[in-house]
Amino acid sequence: MALVRYHCAICGGSIEEGSQFDPCGVSIFSNLNKPESQQLEQMFFTHYECFRGALEPGTRDYLNFEDQR
């Protein structure tokens, strides 16, 4: 079995498995206003807390994994 390592796109640190929500994947879609054939997607890995901390405080309310248990 291959060893997979994840690095956080926000802090640059290693993402250890064992956290309640890590690793997280954040997908970016470009060209959303163009035809689907011109849209591109890229996924980045982050710590949950790094991603949550990078959001504007009002937007953090929509990121509620803790409340979905």
Secondary structure as UniProt FT lines:
FT   STRAND          6..7
FT   TURN            9..11
FT   STRAND          14..15
FT   TURN            17..18
FT   STRAND          24..30
FT   TURN            32..33
FT   HELIX           36..38
FT   STRAND          40..46
FT   HELIX           48..54
FT   HELIX           57..60
FT   TURN            61..62
FT   HELIX           65..68
//
